[in-house]
Amino acid sequence: MVGITGPPDQSGTIEVGYSVLEKFQKEGIGTEATRALIKWAFEHSAVRTIVAQTFPDMSASIKVMKCSGMSLLGVGSEPGVIRYGLTREQFQKQQEALLSGTINQQLLP
């Protein structure tokens, strides 16, 4: 399951979240679904930045964020949580690199 927490805030930021049943984890489902949601979200002009949060010890969640093109932004909105994000400009550059063959989607940061 993937989703967003609500409409963009005043700065154009939305937060995505995801969860995959344990028996389906480590199959790329979370990453594929998160990438699709990010692509869909950036089709809306009001969205400027997409963020996601997790705990630092949740390596699978961090991998989903990194494989979806996000990079570490710093501390999250709650104690002990870290935040990753992706701007529209970063997303566009990644898409251009994918189309040109400069990077492979599986090699996204």
Backbone as JSON, one array per atom type, in Angstrom:
{
  "sequence": "MVGITGPPDQSGTIEVGYSVLEKFQKEGIGTEATRALIKWAFEHSAVRTIVAQTFPDMSASIKVMKCSGMSLLGVGSEPGVIRYGLTREQFQKQQEALLSGTINQQLLP",
  "N": [[0.83, -1.16, 0.0], [0.58, 2.18, -0.86], [0.59, 5.72, -0.37], [-0.41, 9.19, 0.0], [-0.13, 11.76, 2.46], [-1.85, 13.87, 2.35], [-3.07, 16.91, 0.74], [-0.76, 19.1, -1.07], [1.34, 21.17, 0.99], [1.77, 24.69, 1.84], [4.25, 25.17, 0.72], [4.34, 23.41, -1.31], [4.88, 20.8, -0.71], [4.5, 17.3, -0.3], [3.87, 14.32, 1.6], [4.83, 10.99, 1.3], [3.85, 7.62, 2.0], [4.33, 4.16, 2.75], [3.7, 0.64, 2.84], [4.35, -2.8, 3.02], [3.15, -6.05, 3.05], [4.7, -8.52, 5.03], [5.23, -11.05, 3.81], [5.48, -10.35, 1.17], [7.59, -8.67, 0.98], [10.84, -7.46, -0.05], [10.73, -7.86, -2.77], [10.65, -5.79, -4.46], [8.25, -4.5, -4.68], [7.37, -2.37, -3.01], [9.12, -0.32, -3.78], [8.54, -0.08, -6.54], [5.84, 0.7, -6.46], [6.04, 3.08, -4.99], [7.64, 4.64, -6.68], [5.86, 4.91, -8.82], [3.82, 6.39, -7.59], [5.21, 8.74, -6.99], [5.83, 9.66, -9.57], [3.21, 10.11, -10.52], [2.41, 12.08, -8.66], [4.1, 14.25, -9.29], [3.02, 15.02, -11.67], [1.18, 16.85, -11.06], [0.98, 20.22, -10.82], [1.09, 21.68, -8.44], [2.66, 20.27, -6.71], [5.82, 20.36, -5.42], [7.84, 19.23, -3.92], [8.59, 16.02, -2.61], [8.41, 14.1, 0.26], [9.47, 11.56, 2.62], [9.39, 9.62, 5.6], [11.2, 7.78, 8.09], [12.46, 5.44, 10.55], [15.91, 5.36, 11.52], [16.91, 2.73, 11.69], [15.45, 1.17, 10.02], [16.2, -0.33, 7.48], [15.14, -1.43, 5.09], [13.05, 0.3, 4.44], [14.47, 2.66, 4.05], [15.92, 1.88, 1.84], [13.86, 1.7, -0.07], [13.21, 4.43, -0.29], [15.65, 5.52, -1.24], [15.96, 4.08, -3.65], [13.84, 5.1, -4.96], [14.68, 7.5, -5.72], [15.05, 9.44, -3.81], [16.83, 11.5, -1.44], [18.72, 11.81, 1.6], [17.48, 14.15, 3.86], [17.61, 14.95, 6.47], [16.74, 15.31, 9.92], [13.53, 14.06, 10.96], [9.99, 14.73, 11.46], [9.31, 13.83, 13.93], [10.68, 12.71, 17.09], [13.69, 10.88, 16.7], [13.25, 10.13, 14.09], [14.08, 10.04, 10.61], [14.29, 11.98, 7.58], [13.7, 11.76, 4.13], [13.89, 13.08, 0.78], [12.7, 14.46, -2.37], [12.97, 16.73, -4.95], [11.02, 18.42, -7.47], [12.7, 19.27, -9.53], [14.96, 17.62, -9.21], [13.75, 15.17, -9.71], [12.99, 15.51, -12.4], [15.51, 15.7, -13.62], [16.49, 13.13, -13.09], [14.65, 11.63, -14.57], [15.23, 12.5, -17.16], [17.85, 11.53, -17.38], [17.33, 8.8, -17.25], [15.88, 8.44, -19.62], [17.79, 9.12, -21.5], [19.55, 7.12, -21.17], [21.67, 7.41, -19.5], [21.62, 6.69, -16.82], [20.58, 3.74, -15.1], [17.41, 2.7, -14.0], [17.47, 1.08, -11.77], [19.73, 1.9, -10.61], [19.37, 4.27, -9.37], [20.01, 6.9, -7.02]],
  "CA": [[0.0, 0.0, 0.0], [1.26, 3.47, -0.85], [-0.34, 6.83, -0.36], [0.1, 10.48, 0.43], [-0.78, 12.16, 3.7], [-2.81, 14.94, 2.1], [-2.69, 17.81, -0.35], [0.5, 19.83, -0.85], [1.3, 22.3, 1.91], [1.99, 25.97, 1.17], [5.51, 25.14, -0.03], [4.22, 22.43, -2.38], [5.42, 19.52, -0.24], [3.62, 16.22, 0.15], [4.58, 13.2, 2.21], [4.37, 9.66, 0.89], [4.07, 6.54, 2.94], [4.16, 2.85, 2.11], [3.8, -0.55, 3.68], [4.23, -4.04, 2.25], [3.03, -7.22, 3.9], [6.0, -9.18, 5.18], [5.46, -12.15, 2.86], [5.74, -9.78, -0.15], [8.73, -7.77, 1.05], [12.09, -7.8, -0.75], [10.42, -8.2, -4.16], [10.61, -4.55, -5.22], [6.88, -3.98, -4.78], [7.31, -1.05, -2.37], [9.84, 0.63, -4.62], [7.78, 0.14, -7.78], [4.63, 1.46, -6.15], [6.44, 4.42, -4.57], [8.06, 5.35, -7.9], [4.65, 5.25, -9.58], [3.14, 7.46, -6.88], [6.02, 9.95, -7.17], [5.6, 10.11, -10.95], [1.84, 10.65, -10.56], [2.35, 13.32, -7.88], [4.77, 15.34, -9.99], [2.17, 15.44, -12.78], [0.36, 17.92, -10.51], [1.87, 21.39, -10.73], [1.19, 22.2, -7.07], [3.64, 19.48, -5.97], [7.2, 20.8, -5.67], [8.76, 18.36, -3.19], [7.99, 14.84, -2.0], [9.22, 13.61, 1.37], [9.06, 10.35, 3.32], [10.11, 9.52, 6.87], [11.35, 6.46, 8.68], [13.46, 5.36, 11.6], [17.21, 5.04, 10.92], [17.22, 1.3, 11.68], [14.57, 0.49, 9.06], [16.99, -0.31, 6.25], [14.32, -1.71, 3.91], [12.34, 1.53, 4.13], [15.47, 3.58, 3.5], [16.23, 1.41, 0.48], [12.75, 2.13, -0.94], [13.35, 5.87, -0.53], [16.81, 5.75, -2.1], [15.68, 3.53, -4.98], [12.81, 5.94, -5.56], [15.34, 8.73, -6.12], [15.13, 10.4, -2.71], [18.09, 11.59, -0.71], [18.56, 12.17, 3.0], [17.34, 15.57, 4.14], [17.97, 15.19, 7.86], [15.81, 14.83, 10.93], [12.12, 14.07, 10.6], [9.06, 15.56, 12.24], [9.16, 13.23, 15.25], [11.97, 12.3, 17.65], [14.28, 9.65, 16.23], [12.87, 9.86, 12.7], [14.84, 10.75, 9.57], [13.47, 12.37, 6.43], [14.27, 11.75, 2.78], [13.05, 13.87, -0.1], [12.98, 14.59, -3.8], [12.33, 17.9, -5.53], [10.58, 18.29, -8.85], [13.87, 19.44, -10.4], [15.75, 16.4, -9.12], [12.99, 14.13, -10.39], [13.09, 15.75, -13.84], [16.87, 15.33, -14.04], [16.56, 11.68, -13.06], [13.87, 11.12, -15.7], [16.01, 12.79, -18.37], [18.98, 10.59, -17.39], [16.78, 7.48, -17.59], [15.52, 8.45, -21.04], [19.0, 9.18, -22.32], [20.35, 5.93, -20.92], [22.8, 7.77, -18.66], [21.53, 5.86, -15.63], [19.6, 2.67, -15.08], [16.47, 2.96, -12.92], [17.87, 0.32, -10.6], [20.92, 2.52, -10.04], [19.04, 5.58, -8.8], [20.64, 7.06, -5.71]],
  "C": [[0.89, 1.24, 0.0], [0.21, 4.56, -0.85], [0.35, 8.12, 0.02], [-0.72, 10.92, 1.64], [-1.81, 13.27, 3.52], [-2.35, 15.81, 0.96], [-1.37, 18.51, -0.05], [0.32, 20.95, 0.17], [1.61, 23.59, 1.13], [3.29, 26.02, 0.36], [5.48, 24.12, -1.17], [4.76, 21.06, -2.01], [4.31, 18.55, 0.12], [4.49, 15.13, 0.77], [3.97, 11.91, 1.71], [4.67, 8.67, 2.0], [3.79, 5.22, 2.24], [4.31, 1.76, 3.15], [3.57, -1.76, 2.8], [4.12, -5.18, 3.25], [4.34, -8.0, 3.9], [6.25, -10.26, 4.14], [5.74, -11.65, 1.44], [6.92, -8.82, -0.17], [9.93, -8.34, 0.29], [11.85, -8.29, -2.17], [10.36, -6.95, -5.04], [9.24, -3.91, -5.33], [6.78, -2.58, -4.19], [7.98, 0.02, -3.21], [9.06, 0.94, -5.89], [6.54, 1.0, -7.53], [4.97, 2.9, -5.75], [6.9, 5.25, -5.77], [6.84, 5.79, -8.71], [3.9, 6.4, -8.91], [3.89, 8.78, -7.04], [5.8, 10.52, -8.57], [4.22, 10.76, -11.07], [1.78, 12.0, -9.84], [2.98, 14.49, -8.62], [4.04, 15.74, -11.27], [1.24, 16.57, -12.35], [1.25, 19.11, -10.19], [2.03, 21.94, -9.32], [2.25, 21.47, -6.25], [5.04, 19.9, -6.39], [8.22, 19.84, -5.05], [7.97, 17.19, -2.6], [8.94, 14.35, -0.92], [8.64, 12.3, 1.9], [9.93, 10.26, 4.58], [10.17, 8.07, 7.35], [12.32, 6.54, 9.85], [14.78, 4.9, 10.98], [17.53, 3.55, 10.85], [16.34, 0.51, 10.71], [15.2, 0.53, 7.67], [16.16, -0.58, 5.0], [13.55, -0.45, 3.48], [13.27, 2.57, 3.51], [15.82, 3.18, 2.08], [15.12, 1.81, -0.49], [12.9, 3.61, -1.28], [14.51, 6.15, -1.48], [16.55, 5.25, -3.52], [14.57, 4.28, -5.69], [13.36, 7.32, -5.92], [15.48, 9.76, -5.02], [16.51, 10.4, -2.09], [17.8, 12.09, 0.7], [18.51, 13.69, 3.16], [17.76, 15.9, 5.57], [16.93, 14.61, 8.81], [14.36, 14.96, 10.46], [11.29, 14.9, 11.55], [8.81, 15.02, 13.65], [10.52, 12.81, 15.77], [12.43, 10.94, 17.11], [14.0, 9.3, 14.79], [13.77, 10.65, 11.75], [13.94, 10.98, 8.36], [14.3, 12.34, 5.16], [13.36, 12.57, 1.89], [13.58, 13.93, -1.52], [12.25, 15.82, -4.31], [11.9, 17.6, -6.96], [11.77, 18.36, -9.8], [14.75, 18.2, -10.39], [15.06, 15.26, -9.87], [13.12, 14.28, -11.91], [14.47, 15.37, -14.36], [17.04, 13.81, -14.07], [15.82, 11.08, -14.26], [14.61, 11.34, -17.02], [17.19, 11.81, -18.49], [18.5, 9.18, -17.75], [16.49, 7.39, -19.07], [16.74, 8.45, -21.95], [19.88, 7.95, -22.15], [21.57, 6.2, -20.06], [22.81, 6.95, -17.37], [20.44, 4.81, -15.83], [18.69, 2.93, -13.88], [16.86, 2.23, -11.64], [19.1, 0.94, -9.94], [20.65, 3.92, -9.49], [19.65, 5.67, -7.42], [19.77, 6.54, -4.59]]
}
